[in-house]
Amino acid sequence: MYDKKQGNENSWLLLISGKMEIKTDLHLGDAKDILLDIPSDYCDLIFTSPPYADQRNKTYGGVHPDDYVDWFLPISEQLLRVLKPSGTFVLNIKEKVVNGERSTYVIELILEMKRQGWLWTEEFIWHKKNCYPGKWPNRFRDSWERLLQFNKQKKFHMYQEEVMVPMGDWAKNRLKNLSEVDKKRDESRVGSGFGKKIANWKNRDNVYPTNVLHMATECGNKNHSAAFPESLPEWFIKLFTQENDVVLDPFMGSGTTNIVAQRMRRNSVGIEIIPEYYEAVKEKMDSVQLCLFEPEAGYEKT
């Protein structure tokens, strides 16, 4: 495990300063092992989609739903260590159906991660707007996935203005002639404590988005069995990081997160256990130096 007291701390700080070129560091191996070599409090954003329970058996072997939490917790323990106090961890995951019933492994994982020290801050929904139709005897086709947001503390870096969206055509008529009620706070009629003041939205071009993201799936699978669209990590990289920050994907897959991070001028670290995927991403990144860690920097395990 990295020990800051053993030196090299200053060289790490130089690497992530604005004076250095953007770096992408790729690692072949098990995330549980590779993460041990990353310094504590190093990453600004962790964005990843691990293999789901009992899925991608041909590539990742599959983890049974009953074993999933025990399999993931040693990894999330290291992610908690390497994430900065001001950073964010976004986990793209979805429970599966087992014997006609929804599995509870995602809920169980959330609870165990809270016991581990994580704060479950928010949950985003990725609505796959180009999802193909389908039907099963007791359910319909999934057209959404979870994106769970975890943090180490209640105050973290979040750049909401970077993901604002246009107000929409509804505002043209709705805000044209305001009533007296619209000009003051209108409390909820059901006693929820919520309220709104319509006049606040006048003369605004953009508003904050909701926690439902409407994005198409990745049409070309990029030689990977579960690639997500570039727009997905891009949105969260905008929301939670700035240029020269460090983004980590411990289940790199087709490298989408790292490719987007590099394009957005963020340093990144990618870890992948499948050699074919690792080599494919490495080939894509040949135009940049694949070393965020200084070659001469040593690490001491304790």
ABEGO torsion letter per residue (X at the ends): XBBAAAEGAAAAAAAABAABBBBBBBBBEBAAAAAAABBBGABABBBBBBBBBGBGAAAAGEBBAAAAAAAAAAAAAAAAAABBAABBBBBBBBBBBBGGBBBAAAAAAAAAAAAAGBBBABBBBBBBAABBBBBBAABBBBABBBBBBBBABABBBBBAAAABBBAEAAAAAAAABBBAAAABBBBBAAGAGBBBBAAAABGBABBBBBABBBBBBBABAGGBAABBBAAAAAAAAAAABBBGBBBBBABAEAGAAAAAAAAAGBBBBBBBABAAAAAAAAAAAAABBBBABBAABBBBBX
